[in-house]
């Protein structure tokens, strides 16, 4: 074996050889999907979800160095984040705010509807009083 000897094979040659061998590419593998999505989440500083993707990818190909490196880094960065900056806490707070806001809007909506009805009744009474001079 010769050390330091490198060569490249054009992708077209690899595709032709694979076709002759009966190997048909099926698109993106589950590992590639998890890896790509995990890297995207990692870049966006969503370490908790990136860690979950990398853990699932590691279950498919255990011991893959890049997966392990990113997974470990995600764990470190997740642990370093302040509690309220962790994405799972932010999602819970967002959900609670959304539910609370929706409930508040429902109550305010009823108050507004009641106020509109009262305003309309007042306006009708005033118009009736103006139209009927005998009632004065």
Secondary structure as UniProt FT lines:
FT   TURN            3..4
FT   HELIX           11..20
FT   TURN            21..22
FT   HELIX           30..43
FT   TURN            44..45
FT   HELIX           47..60
FT   TURN            62..63
FT   HELIX           65..80
FT   HELIX           83..85
FT   HELIX           87..131
FT   HELIX           133..135
//
